[in-house]
Amino acid sequence: ITIFSPEGRLYQVEYAFKAINQGATTSVAVKGVDTAAVATLKKVPDKLLDASTVTNLYKLTNKIGCVMTGMVADSRSQVQRARYEAANWKYKYGYDMPVDILCKRMSDISQVYTQNAEMRPLGTSMMMIAFDDELGPCVYKTDPAGYYSAYKACSVGTKQTEANSFLEKKIKKKADLNHDETIQTAINCLSTILSADFKPTEIEVAVV
């Protein structure tokens, strides 16, 4: 169960962050003026698998998509819950769930997992991209601790620190990215930090 260590740390939650890096993938999200894009590595672990069924990108609602990084089974479970929450909102209030509220809701659920004895935190991090009626393109990220925020650009996974410093430099140089630049920045970031060129089959990109 999640209890405080003498130094005031929650080891179970810290281990959940470690679990995100187990899959050895990195995902990047970038927000532009009229576009938000995510790019992630697509790893097919087994030659016998049908590659078209392996993905880290999921559609939550008509306007919200997400990329999951971390343990695949946990990711699927969180996606299922997010879809349920969004559908429930639409049924209750008659309009689509805004991305910031969906992200907040998923974070609230993750936070409960850090304090209930019968549950473990999910070893996965969700990055959402959406096109909001009021806010335009959005990028949100939530983690196993229940923290969430909106970002201009963010990354998660094994090479997170390298990716973040790459994105910081890019955004500092030019903050208002157009449609193509947004997508290029995301792919370029992955390519640079992994110092590799991708075949189209090794990378997944989603755009709103």
C-alpha positions as CSV (number, residue, x, y, z in Angstrom):
1,I,0.0,0.0,0.0
2,T,1.0,3.6,-0.5
3,I,2.4,5.0,2.8
4,F,4.9,7.7,3.4
5,S,8.5,6.9,3.9
6,P,10.3,8.6,6.8
7,E,11.6,11.2,4.3
8,G,8.0,12.0,3.3
9,R,8.1,10.2,-0.1
10,L,5.6,7.9,-1.6
11,Y,7.7,5.1,-3.1
12,Q,4.8,3.2,-4.8
13,V,4.0,6.4,-6.8
14,E,7.7,6.9,-7.6
15,Y,7.9,3.3,-8.8
16,A,4.8,3.9,-11.1
17,F,6.8,6.7,-12.8
18,K,9.7,4.2,-13.3
19,A,7.2,1.8,-14.8
20,I,6.3,4.4,-17.5
21,N,9.9,4.0,-18.7
22,Q,9.7,0.2,-18.9
23,G,8.3,0.2,-22.4
24,A,11.4,2.1,-23.6
25,T,9.3,4.4,-25.7
26,T,9.2,8.2,-25.7
27,S,6.2,10.3,-26.8
28,V,6.2,14.0,-27.7
29,A,3.3,16.5,-27.9
30,V,3.5,20.0,-29.4
31,K,0.9,22.8,-29.7
32,G,0.9,25.3,-32.5
33,V,-1.4,28.2,-33.5
34,D,-4.1,26.0,-35.1
35,T,-2.8,22.5,-34.6
36,A,-1.7,20.1,-31.8
37,A,0.4,17.1,-32.7
38,V,1.8,14.0,-30.9
39,A,4.5,11.7,-32.1
40,T,5.5,8.4,-30.5
41,L,7.5,5.4,-31.3
42,K,5.7,2.3,-32.6
43,K,7.4,-0.8,-31.3
44,V,6.1,-4.2,-32.5
45,P,7.7,-6.6,-30.0
46,D,7.1,-9.7,-32.0
47,K,7.5,-10.5,-35.7
48,L,4.3,-12.6,-35.6
49,L,2.1,-9.8,-34.4
50,D,-0.2,-8.0,-36.8
51,A,1.4,-4.5,-36.7
52,S,-1.8,-2.8,-37.6
53,T,-3.3,-3.8,-34.2
54,V,-0.4,-2.3,-32.2
55,T,-0.8,1.4,-31.3
56,N,-0.3,3.9,-28.5
57,L,-2.8,6.4,-30.0
58,Y,-6.4,6.4,-28.9
59,K,-9.5,8.4,-29.8
60,L,-11.4,9.4,-26.7
61,T,-14.1,11.6,-28.2
62,N,-14.6,13.2,-31.6
63,K,-12.4,16.1,-30.6
64,I,-10.0,14.6,-28.1
65,G,-7.3,12.0,-28.8
66,C,-4.5,10.7,-26.6
67,V,-1.1,9.0,-26.6
68,M,-0.4,6.6,-23.9
69,T,3.1,5.9,-22.7
70,G,4.0,3.1,-20.2
71,M,2.5,-0.3,-19.5
72,V,0.1,-1.2,-22.3
73,A,-2.5,-3.0,-20.2
74,D,-2.7,-0.1,-17.8
75,S,-3.0,2.3,-20.7
76,R,-5.9,0.4,-22.2
77,S,-7.7,0.5,-18.8
78,Q,-7.2,4.2,-18.5
79,V,-8.4,4.9,-22.0
80,Q,-11.5,2.8,-21.4
81,R,-12.2,4.9,-18.3
82,A,-11.6,8.2,-20.1
83,R,-14.0,7.2,-22.8
84,Y,-16.6,6.2,-20.2
85,E,-16.2,9.5,-18.4
86,A,-16.5,11.5,-21.7
87,A,-19.6,9.5,-22.8
88,N,-21.2,9.9,-19.4
89,W,-20.6,13.7,-19.5
90,K,-22.2,13.9,-23.0
91,Y,-25.2,11.9,-21.8
92,K,-25.6,14.0,-18.7
93,Y,-25.1,17.5,-20.1
94,G,-25.8,17.1,-23.8
95,Y,-22.5,18.5,-25.1
96,D,-18.9,17.1,-25.6
97,M,-16.7,17.0,-22.5
98,P,-14.0,19.7,-22.7
99,V,-10.4,18.4,-22.7
100,D,-9.3,20.3,-19.5
101,I,-12.2,18.8,-17.5
102,L,-11.6,15.3,-18.9
103,C,-7.9,15.6,-18.0
104,K,-8.8,16.9,-14.5
105,R,-11.2,14.0,-14.0
106,M,-8.6,11.4,-15.0
107,S,-6.1,13.0,-12.7
108,D,-8.6,12.9,-9.8
109,I,-9.1,9.2,-10.4
110,S,-5.3,8.6,-10.5
111,Q,-4.9,10.5,-7.3
112,V,-7.4,8.2,-5.6
113,Y,-5.3,5.2,-6.6
114,T,-2.4,6.7,-4.6
115,Q,-4.3,6.7,-1.4
116,N,-6.5,3.6,-1.4
117,A,-5.0,0.4,-0.1
118,E,-6.8,-1.9,-2.5
119,M,-5.5,-0.2,-5.6
120,R,-2.1,0.4,-7.2
121,P,-1.3,3.5,-9.3
122,L,-1.4,2.9,-13.0
123,G,2.1,2.7,-14.6
124,T,1.1,4.9,-17.5
125,S,1.0,8.6,-18.5
126,M,-1.6,10.1,-20.7
127,M,-1.0,13.0,-23.1
128,M,-4.2,14.4,-24.6
129,I,-4.4,16.6,-27.7
130,A,-7.7,18.3,-28.6
131,F,-9.2,21.0,-30.6
132,D,-11.4,22.9,-28.1
133,D,-14.2,25.3,-29.2
134,E,-13.1,28.0,-26.9
135,L,-9.4,27.4,-26.4
136,G,-8.4,26.1,-29.8
137,P,-5.7,23.4,-29.9
138,C,-4.7,22.0,-26.5
139,V,-2.1,19.7,-25.1
140,Y,-2.6,18.2,-21.6
141,K,-0.6,15.7,-19.7
142,T,-1.6,13.6,-16.6
143,D,0.6,11.3,-14.6
144,P,0.2,8.5,-12.0
145,A,0.5,10.9,-9.1
146,G,-2.6,12.8,-10.2
147,Y,-0.8,15.9,-11.4
148,Y,-2.0,17.5,-14.6
149,S,-1.4,20.6,-16.6
150,A,-1.7,22.2,-20.0
151,Y,1.5,22.5,-22.1
152,K,2.9,24.3,-25.1
153,A,5.0,21.2,-25.7
154,C,5.8,18.2,-23.5
155,S,7.2,14.7,-23.6
156,V,7.1,11.6,-21.5
157,G,9.1,8.3,-21.5
158,T,12.7,7.2,-21.3
159,K,14.3,10.2,-22.9
160,Q,12.0,12.8,-21.3
161,T,14.8,15.2,-20.1
162,E,16.5,15.3,-23.5
163,A,13.2,15.8,-25.3
164,N,12.1,18.6,-22.9
165,S,15.3,20.6,-23.4
166,F,15.0,20.2,-27.2
167,L,11.4,21.4,-27.1
168,E,12.3,24.3,-24.7
169,K,14.9,25.6,-27.2
170,K,12.5,25.2,-30.1
171,I,9.7,27.0,-28.4
172,K,12.0,29.8,-27.2
173,K,13.1,30.3,-30.8
174,K,9.6,30.4,-32.2
175,A,6.5,29.9,-30.1
176,D,3.8,30.3,-32.8
177,L,4.1,27.3,-34.9
178,N,1.9,26.7,-38.0
179,H,0.4,23.4,-39.0
180,D,3.4,21.9,-40.7
181,E,6.0,23.2,-38.2
182,T,4.0,21.7,-35.3
183,I,4.1,18.2,-36.8
184,Q,7.7,18.6,-37.9
185,T,8.8,19.8,-34.5
186,A,7.3,16.7,-32.9
187,I,8.9,14.3,-35.3
188,N,12.2,16.2,-35.3
189,C,12.3,16.0,-31.5
190,L,11.9,12.2,-31.5
191,S,14.5,11.8,-34.2
192,T,17.0,14.1,-32.5
193,I,16.8,12.6,-29.0
194,L,17.0,9.0,-30.3
195,S,19.6,10.0,-32.9
196,A,17.9,7.9,-35.5
197,D,16.0,8.3,-38.7
198,F,12.6,6.5,-38.7
199,K,10.9,4.3,-41.2
200,P,7.2,5.2,-41.6
201,T,6.3,2.0,-39.8
202,E,8.4,2.9,-36.7
203,I,6.6,6.0,-35.7
204,E,3.0,7.1,-35.0
205,V,1.8,10.7,-35.4
206,A,-1.6,12.1,-34.5
207,V,-2.8,15.6,-35.4
208,V,-5.9,17.7,-34.5
